[in-house]
Amino acid sequence: SDLEGYAGRKEPTIGQVGIRCVFCKMLPKAERSSGCVYFPESLDAVHTKVGDMIRLHFPSCTSMPDDVKTHFRSNRGFGAK
């Protein structure tokens, strides 16, 4: 289902915007690490959920190429407010 990998508190509604990890999206559910799917409650919250994915999912994503992981680690905190 489209919700595989989603562990949020609220069931998303039809038409609600969602984001999914591009690196592990094709893996079977059992092989994906947690936090690979988010459904922000508003468009204003999209940036927060992207940050959550970078901070919580990307470090454990087994499908992310090493050079991309290095890039995110080297830019950690970049642009933080």
Phi and psi restraints in degrees (range 20) as a CNS / XPLOR table:
assign (resid 1 and name C) (resid 2 and name N)
       (resid 2 and name CA) (resid 2 and name C) 1.0 -68.4 20.0 2
assign (resid 2 and name N) (resid 2 and name CA)
       (resid 2 and name C) (resid 3 and name N) 1.0 -16.6 20.0 2
assign (resid 2 and name C) (resid 3 and name N)
       (resid 3 and name CA) (resid 3 and name C) 1.0 -93.3 20.0 2
assign (resid 3 and name N) (resid 3 and name CA)
       (resid 3 and name C) (resid 4 and name N) 1.0 0.4 20.0 2
assign (resid 3 and name C) (resid 4 and name N)
       (resid 4 and name CA) (resid 4 and name C) 1.0 -60.4 20.0 2
assign (resid 4 and name N) (resid 4 and name CA)
       (resid 4 and name C) (resid 5 and name N) 1.0 127.6 20.0 2
assign (resid 4 and name C) (resid 5 and name N)
       (resid 5 and name CA) (resid 5 and name C) 1.0 97.6 20.0 2
assign (resid 5 and name N) (resid 5 and name CA)
       (resid 5 and name C) (resid 6 and name N) 1.0 -7.1 20.0 2
assign (resid 5 and name C) (resid 6 and name N)
       (resid 6 and name CA) (resid 6 and name C) 1.0 -91.3 20.0 2
assign (resid 6 and name N) (resid 6 and name CA)
       (resid 6 and name C) (resid 7 and name N) 1.0 127.0 20.0 2
assign (resid 6 and name C) (resid 7 and name N)
       (resid 7 and name CA) (resid 7 and name C) 1.0 -128.0 20.0 2
assign (resid 7 and name N) (resid 7 and name CA)
       (resid 7 and name C) (resid 8 and name N) 1.0 28.2 20.0 2
assign (resid 7 and name C) (resid 8 and name N)
       (resid 8 and name CA) (resid 8 and name C) 1.0 -71.4 20.0 2
assign (resid 8 and name N) (resid 8 and name CA)
       (resid 8 and name C) (resid 9 and name N) 1.0 170.1 20.0 2
assign (resid 8 and name C) (resid 9 and name N)
       (resid 9 and name CA) (resid 9 and name C) 1.0 -76.1 20.0 2
assign (resid 9 and name N) (resid 9 and name CA)
       (resid 9 and name C) (resid 10 and name N) 1.0 -33.7 20.0 2
assign (resid 9 and name C) (resid 10 and name N)
       (resid 10 and name CA) (resid 10 and name C) 1.0 -114.6 20.0 2
assign (resid 10 and name N) (resid 10 and name CA)
       (resid 10 and name C) (resid 11 and name N) 1.0 140.0 20.0 2
assign (resid 10 and name C) (resid 11 and name N)
       (resid 11 and name CA) (resid 11 and name C) 1.0 -66.8 20.0 2
assign (resid 11 and name N) (resid 11 and name CA)
       (resid 11 and name C) (resid 12 and name N) 1.0 129.4 20.0 2
assign (resid 11 and name C) (resid 12 and name N)
       (resid 12 and name CA) (resid 12 and name C) 1.0 -67.0 20.0 2
assign (resid 12 and name N) (resid 12 and name CA)
       (resid 12 and name C) (resid 13 and name N) 1.0 153.7 20.0 2
assign (resid 12 and name C) (resid 13 and name N)
       (resid 13 and name CA) (resid 13 and name C) 1.0 -93.7 20.0 2
assign (resid 13 and name N) (resid 13 and name CA)
       (resid 13 and name C) (resid 14 and name N) 1.0 159.6 20.0 2
assign (resid 13 and name C) (resid 14 and name N)
       (resid 14 and name CA) (resid 14 and name C) 1.0 -60.4 20.0 2
assign (resid 14 and name N) (resid 14 and name CA)
       (resid 14 and name C) (resid 15 and name N) 1.0 129.5 20.0 2
assign (resid 14 and name C) (resid 15 and name N)
       (resid 15 and name CA) (resid 15 and name C) 1.0 89.9 20.0 2
assign (resid 15 and name N) (resid 15 and name CA)
       (resid 15 and name C) (resid 16 and name N) 1.0 -5.6 20.0 2
assign (resid 15 and name C) (resid 16 and name N)
       (resid 16 and name CA) (resid 16 and name C) 1.0 -71.6 20.0 2
assign (resid 16 and name N) (resid 16 and name CA)
       (resid 16 and name C) (resid 17 and name N) 1.0 138.5 20.0 2
assign (resid 16 and name C) (resid 17 and name N)
       (resid 17 and name CA) (resid 17 and name C) 1.0 -68.9 20.0 2
assign (resid 17 and name N) (resid 17 and name CA)
       (resid 17 and name C) (resid 18 and name N) 1.0 136.0 20.0 2
assign (resid 17 and name C) (resid 18 and name N)
       (resid 18 and name CA) (resid 18 and name C) 1.0 -132.3 20.0 2
assign (resid 18 and name N) (resid 18 and name CA)
       (resid 18 and name C) (resid 19 and name N) 1.0 156.9 20.0 2
assign (resid 18 and name C) (resid 19 and name N)
       (resid 19 and name CA) (resid 19 and name C) 1.0 -126.4 20.0 2
assign (resid 19 and name N) (resid 19 and name CA)
       (resid 19 and name C) (resid 20 and name N) 1.0 146.6 20.0 2
assign (resid 19 and name C) (resid 20 and name N)
       (resid 20 and name CA) (resid 20 and name C) 1.0 -137.6 20.0 2
assign (resid 20 and name N) (resid 20 and name CA)
       (resid 20 and name C) (resid 21 and name N) 1.0 145.0 20.0 2
assign (resid 20 and name C) (resid 21 and name N)
       (resid 21 and name CA) (resid 21 and name C) 1.0 -63.0 20.0 2
assign (resid 21 and name N) (resid 21 and name CA)
       (resid 21 and name C) (resid 22 and name N) 1.0 125.0 20.0 2
assign (resid 21 and name C) (resid 22 and name N)
       (resid 22 and name CA) (resid 22 and name C) 1.0 -71.7 20.0 2
assign (resid 22 and name N) (resid 22 and name CA)
       (resid 22 and name C) (resid 23 and name N) 1.0 -22.8 20.0 2
assign (resid 22 and name C) (resid 23 and name N)
       (resid 23 and name CA) (resid 23 and name C) 1.0 -80.7 20.0 2
assign (resid 23 and name N) (resid 23 and name CA)
       (resid 23 and name C) (resid 24 and name N) 1.0 -37.2 20.0 2
assign (resid 23 and name C) (resid 24 and name N)
       (resid 24 and name CA) (resid 24 and name C) 1.0 -113.3 20.0 2
assign (resid 24 and name N) (resid 24 and name CA)
       (resid 24 and name C) (resid 25 and name N) 1.0 11.4 20.0 2
assign (resid 24 and name C) (resid 25 and name N)
       (resid 25 and name CA) (resid 25 and name C) 1.0 -60.3 20.0 2
assign (resid 25 and name N) (resid 25 and name CA)
       (resid 25 and name C) (resid 26 and name N) 1.0 -26.1 20.0 2
assign (resid 25 and name C) (resid 26 and name N)
       (resid 26 and name CA) (resid 26 and name C) 1.0 -94.9 20.0 2
assign (resid 26 and name N) (resid 26 and name CA)
       (resid 26 and name C) (resid 27 and name N) 1.0 -5.4 20.0 2
assign (resid 26 and name C) (resid 27 and name N)
       (resid 27 and name CA) (resid 27 and name C) 1.0 -71.4 20.0 2
assign (resid 27 and name N) (resid 27 and name CA)
       (resid 27 and name C) (resid 28 and name N) 1.0 151.6 20.0 2
assign (resid 27 and name C) (resid 28 and name N)
       (resid 28 and name CA) (resid 28 and name C) 1.0 -60.3 20.0 2
assign (resid 28 and name N) (resid 28 and name CA)
       (resid 28 and name C) (resid 29 and name N) 1.0 150.5 20.0 2
assign (resid 28 and name C) (resid 29 and name N)
       (resid 29 and name CA) (resid 29 and name C) 1.0 -51.0 20.0 2
assign (resid 29 and name N) (resid 29 and name CA)
       (resid 29 and name C) (resid 30 and name N) 1.0 -41.7 20.0 2
assign (resid 29 and name C) (resid 30 and name N)
       (resid 30 and name CA) (resid 30 and name C) 1.0 -64.6 20.0 2
assign (resid 30 and name N) (resid 30 and name CA)
       (resid 30 and name C) (resid 31 and name N) 1.0 -19.9 20.0 2
assign (resid 30 and name C) (resid 31 and name N)
       (resid 31 and name CA) (resid 31 and name C) 1.0 -97.4 20.0 2
assign (resid 31 and name N) (resid 31 and name CA)
       (resid 31 and name C) (resid 32 and name N) 1.0 -6.8 20.0 2
assign (resid 31 and name C) (resid 32 and name N)
       (resid 32 and name CA) (resid 32 and name C) 1.0 -87.1 20.0 2
assign (resid 32 and name N) (resid 32 and name CA)
       (resid 32 and name C) (resid 33 and name N) 1.0 141.1 20.0 2
assign (resid 32 and name C) (resid 33 and name N)
       (resid 33 and name CA) (resid 33 and name C) 1.0 -81.3 20.0 2
assign (resid 33 and name N) (resid 33 and name CA)
       (resid 33 and name C) (resid 34 and name N) 1.0 162.6 20.0 2
assign (resid 33 and name C) (resid 34 and name N)
       (resid 34 and name CA) (resid 34 and name C) 1.0 -65.2 20.0 2
assign (resid 34 and name N) (resid 34 and name CA)
       (resid 34 and name C) (resid 35 and name N) 1.0 157.5 20.0 2
assign (resid 34 and name C) (resid 35 and name N)
       (resid 35 and name CA) (resid 35 and name C) 1.0 77.9 20.0 2
assign (resid 35 and name N) (resid 35 and name CA)
       (resid 35 and name C) (resid 36 and name N) 1.0 22.8 20.0 2
assign (resid 35 and name C) (resid 36 and name N)
       (resid 36 and name CA) (resid 36 and name C) 1.0 -86.3 20.0 2
assign (resid 36 and name N) (resid 36 and name CA)
       (resid 36 and name C) (resid 37 and name N) 1.0 -8.3 20.0 2
assign (resid 36 and name C) (resid 37 and name N)
       (resid 37 and name CA) (resid 37 and name C) 1.0 -137.0 20.0 2
assign (resid 37 and name N) (resid 37 and name CA)
       (resid 37 and name C) (resid 38 and name N) 1.0 133.9 20.0 2
assign (resid 37 and name C) (resid 38 and name N)
       (resid 38 and name CA) (resid 38 and name C) 1.0 -133.7 20.0 2
assign (resid 38 and name N) (resid 38 and name CA)
       (resid 38 and name C) (resid 39 and name N) 1.0 146.7 20.0 2
assign (resid 38 and name C) (resid 39 and name N)
       (resid 39 and name CA) (resid 39 and name C) 1.0 -125.8 20.0 2
assign (resid 39 and name N) (resid 39 and name CA)
       (resid 39 and name C) (resid 40 and name N) 1.0 91.5 20.0 2
assign (resid 39 and name C) (resid 40 and name N)
       (resid 40 and name CA) (resid 40 and name C) 1.0 -60.1 20.0 2
assign (resid 40 and name N) (resid 40 and name CA)
       (resid 40 and name C) (resid 41 and name N) 1.0 145.3 20.0 2
assign (resid 40 and name C) (resid 41 and name N)
       (resid 41 and name CA) (resid 41 and name C) 1.0 -76.7 20.0 2
assign (resid 41 and name N) (resid 41 and name CA)
       (resid 41 and name C) (resid 42 and name N) 1.0 -16.9 20.0 2
assign (resid 41 and name C) (resid 42 and name N)
       (resid 42 and name CA) (resid 42 and name C) 1.0 -151.3 20.0 2
assign (resid 42 and name N) (resid 42 and name CA)
       (resid 42 and name C) (resid 43 and name N) 1.0 164.0 20.0 2
assign (resid 42 and name C) (resid 43 and name N)
       (resid 43 and name CA) (resid 43 and name C) 1.0 -64.4 20.0 2
assign (resid 43 and name N) (resid 43 and name CA)
       (resid 43 and name C) (resid 44 and name N) 1.0 -31.0 20.0 2
assign (resid 43 and name C) (resid 44 and name N)
       (resid 44 and name CA) (resid 44 and name C) 1.0 -64.8 20.0 2
assign (resid 44 and name N) (resid 44 and name CA)
       (resid 44 and name C) (resid 45 and name N) 1.0 -23.0 20.0 2
assign (resid 44 and name C) (resid 45 and name N)
       (resid 45 and name CA) (resid 45 and name C) 1.0 -91.2 20.0 2
assign (resid 45 and name N) (resid 45 and name CA)
       (resid 45 and name C) (resid 46 and name N) 1.0 -2.3 20.0 2
assign (resid 45 and name C) (resid 46 and name N)
       (resid 46 and name CA) (resid 46 and name C) 1.0 -58.8 20.0 2
assign (resid 46 and name N) (resid 46 and name CA)
       (resid 46 and name C) (resid 47 and name N) 1.0 -45.2 20.0 2
assign (resid 46 and name C) (resid 47 and name N)
       (resid 47 and name CA) (resid 47 and name C) 1.0 -62.5 20.0 2
assign (resid 47 and name N) (resid 47 and name CA)
       (resid 47 and name C) (resid 48 and name N) 1.0 -33.7 20.0 2
assign (resid 47 and name C) (resid 48 and name N)
       (resid 48 and name CA) (resid 48 and name C) 1.0 -67.1 20.0 2
assign (resid 48 and name N) (resid 48 and name CA)
       (resid 48 and name C) (resid 49 and name N) 1.0 -43.2 20.0 2
assign (resid 48 and name C) (resid 49 and name N)
       (resid 49 and name CA) (resid 49 and name C) 1.0 -70.2 20.0 2
assign (resid 49 and name N) (resid 49 and name CA)
       (resid 49 and name C) (resid 50 and name N) 1.0 -33.9 20.0 2
assign (resid 49 and name C) (resid 50 and name N)
       (resid 50 and name CA) (resid 50 and name C) 1.0 -63.2 20.0 2
assign (resid 50 and name N) (resid 50 and name CA)
       (resid 50 and name C) (resid 51 and name N) 1.0 -43.5 20.0 2
assign (resid 50 and name C) (resid 51 and name N)
       (resid 51 and name CA) (resid 51 and name C) 1.0 -61.1 20.0 2
assign (resid 51 and name N) (resid 51 and name CA)
       (resid 51 and name C) (resid 52 and name N) 1.0 -40.7 20.0 2
assign (resid 51 and name C) (resid 52 and name N)
       (resid 52 and name CA) (resid 52 and name C) 1.0 -61.2 20.0 2
assign (resid 52 and name N) (resid 52 and name CA)
       (resid 52 and name C) (resid 53 and name N) 1.0 -42.9 20.0 2
assign (resid 52 and name C) (resid 53 and name N)
       (resid 53 and name CA) (resid 53 and name C) 1.0 -63.6 20.0 2
assign (resid 53 and name N) (resid 53 and name CA)
       (resid 53 and name C) (resid 54 and name N) 1.0 -43.7 20.0 2
assign (resid 53 and name C) (resid 54 and name N)
       (resid 54 and name CA) (resid 54 and name C) 1.0 -62.7 20.0 2
assign (resid 54 and name N) (resid 54 and name CA)
       (resid 54 and name C) (resid 55 and name N) 1.0 -43.0 20.0 2
assign (resid 54 and name C) (resid 55 and name N)
       (resid 55 and name CA) (resid 55 and name C) 1.0 -78.4 20.0 2
assign (resid 55 and name N) (resid 55 and name CA)
       (resid 55 and name C) (resid 56 and name N) 1.0 -39.4 20.0 2
assign (resid 55 and name C) (resid 56 and name N)
       (resid 56 and name CA) (resid 56 and name C) 1.0 -101.2 20.0 2
assign (resid 56 and name N) (resid 56 and name CA)
       (resid 56 and name C) (resid 57 and name N) 1.0 -36.3 20.0 2
assign (resid 56 and name C) (resid 57 and name N)
       (resid 57 and name CA) (resid 57 and name C) 1.0 -94.5 20.0 2
assign (resid 57 and name N) (resid 57 and name CA)
       (resid 57 and name C) (resid 58 and name N) 1.0 -47.7 20.0 2
assign (resid 57 and name C) (resid 58 and name N)
       (resid 58 and name CA) (resid 58 and name C) 1.0 -54.4 20.0 2
assign (resid 58 and name N) (resid 58 and name CA)
       (resid 58 and name C) (resid 59 and name N) 1.0 -40.8 20.0 2
assign (resid 58 and name C) (resid 59 and name N)
       (resid 59 and name CA) (resid 59 and name C) 1.0 -61.0 20.0 2
assign (resid 59 and name N) (resid 59 and name CA)
       (resid 59 and name C) (resid 60 and name N) 1.0 -25.6 20.0 2
assign (resid 59 and name C) (resid 60 and name N)
       (resid 60 and name CA) (resid 60 and name C) 1.0 -107.9 20.0 2
assign (resid 60 and name N) (resid 60 and name CA)
       (resid 60 and name C) (resid 61 and name N) 1.0 3.0 20.0 2
assign (resid 60 and name C) (resid 61 and name N)
       (resid 61 and name CA) (resid 61 and name C) 1.0 -73.8 20.0 2
assign (resid 61 and name N) (resid 61 and name CA)
       (resid 61 and name C) (resid 62 and name N) 1.0 113.6 20.0 2
assign (resid 61 and name C) (resid 62 and name N)
       (resid 62 and name CA) (resid 62 and name C) 1.0 -75.7 20.0 2
assign (resid 62 and name N) (resid 62 and name CA)
       (resid 62 and name C) (resid 63 and name N) 1.0 -13.6 20.0 2
assign (resid 62 and name C) (resid 63 and name N)
       (resid 63 and name CA) (resid 63 and name C) 1.0 -92.8 20.0 2
assign (resid 63 and name N) (resid 63 and name CA)
       (resid 63 and name C) (resid 64 and name N) 1.0 -12.3 20.0 2
assign (resid 63 and name C) (resid 64 and name N)
       (resid 64 and name CA) (resid 64 and name C) 1.0 -72.9 20.0 2
assign (resid 64 and name N) (resid 64 and name CA)
       (resid 64 and name C) (resid 65 and name N) 1.0 127.6 20.0 2
assign (resid 64 and name C) (resid 65 and name N)
       (resid 65 and name CA) (resid 65 and name C) 1.0 -60.2 20.0 2
assign (resid 65 and name N) (resid 65 and name CA)
       (resid 65 and name C) (resid 66 and name N) 1.0 146.9 20.0 2
assign (resid 65 and name C) (resid 66 and name N)
       (resid 66 and name CA) (resid 66 and name C) 1.0 -57.7 20.0 2
assign (resid 66 and name N) (resid 66 and name CA)
       (resid 66 and name C) (resid 67 and name N) 1.0 -38.2 20.0 2
assign (resid 66 and name C) (resid 67 and name N)
       (resid 67 and name CA) (resid 67 and name C) 1.0 -66.3 20.0 2
assign (resid 67 and name N) (resid 67 and name CA)
       (resid 67 and name C) (resid 68 and name N) 1.0 -31.8 20.0 2
assign (resid 67 and name C) (resid 68 and name N)
       (resid 68 and name CA) (resid 68 and name C) 1.0 -72.3 20.0 2
assign (resid 68 and name N) (resid 68 and name CA)
       (resid 68 and name C) (resid 69 and name N) 1.0 -41.5 20.0 2
assign (resid 68 and name C) (resid 69 and name N)
       (resid 69 and name CA) (resid 69 and name C) 1.0 -59.5 20.0 2
assign (resid 69 and name N) (resid 69 and name CA)
       (resid 69 and name C) (resid 70 and name N) 1.0 -42.3 20.0 2
assign (resid 69 and name C) (resid 70 and name N)
       (resid 70 and name CA) (resid 70 and name C) 1.0 -61.7 20.0 2
assign (resid 70 and name N) (resid 70 and name CA)
       (resid 70 and name C) (resid 71 and name N) 1.0 -41.9 20.0 2
assign (resid 70 and name C) (resid 71 and name N)
       (resid 71 and name CA) (resid 71 and name C) 1.0 -59.5 20.0 2
assign (resid 71 and name N) (resid 71 and name CA)
       (resid 71 and name C) (resid 72 and name N) 1.0 -47.9 20.0 2
assign (resid 71 and name C) (resid 72 and name N)
       (resid 72 and name CA) (resid 72 and name C) 1.0 -66.5 20.0 2
assign (resid 72 and name N) (resid 72 and name CA)
       (resid 72 and name C) (resid 73 and name N) 1.0 -37.4 20.0 2
assign (resid 72 and name C) (resid 73 and name N)
       (resid 73 and name CA) (resid 73 and name C) 1.0 -65.7 20.0 2
assign (resid 73 and name N) (resid 73 and name CA)
       (resid 73 and name C) (resid 74 and name N) 1.0 -41.1 20.0 2
assign (resid 73 and name C) (resid 74 and name N)
       (resid 74 and name CA) (resid 74 and name C) 1.0 -70.6 20.0 2
assign (resid 74 and name N) (resid 74 and name CA)
       (resid 74 and name C) (resid 75 and name N) 1.0 -23.9 20.0 2
assign (resid 74 and name C) (resid 75 and name N)
       (resid 75 and name CA) (resid 75 and name C) 1.0 -100.8 20.0 2
assign (resid 75 and name N) (resid 75 and name CA)
       (resid 75 and name C) (resid 76 and name N) 1.0 8.1 20.0 2
assign (resid 75 and name C) (resid 76 and name N)
       (resid 76 and name CA) (resid 76 and name C) 1.0 -55.9 20.0 2
assign (resid 76 and name N) (resid 76 and name CA)
       (resid 76 and name C) (resid 77 and name N) 1.0 128.4 20.0 2
assign (resid 76 and name C) (resid 77 and name N)
       (resid 77 and name CA) (resid 77 and name C) 1.0 85.4 20.0 2
assign (resid 77 and name N) (resid 77 and name CA)
       (resid 77 and name C) (resid 78 and name N) 1.0 -8.1 20.0 2
assign (resid 77 and name C) (resid 78 and name N)
       (resid 78 and name CA) (resid 78 and name C) 1.0 -65.6 20.0 2
assign (resid 78 and name N) (resid 78 and name CA)
       (resid 78 and name C) (resid 79 and name N) 1.0 125.1 20.0 2
assign (resid 78 and name C) (resid 79 and name N)
       (resid 79 and name CA) (resid 79 and name C) 1.0 80.7 20.0 2
assign (resid 79 and name N) (resid 79 and name CA)
       (resid 79 and name C) (resid 80 and name N) 1.0 6.1 20.0 2
assign (resid 79 and name C) (resid 80 and name N)
       (resid 80 and name CA) (resid 80 and name C) 1.0 -65.3 20.0 2
assign (resid 80 and name N) (resid 80 and name CA)
       (resid 80 and name C) (resid 81 and name N) 1.0 145.6 20.0 2
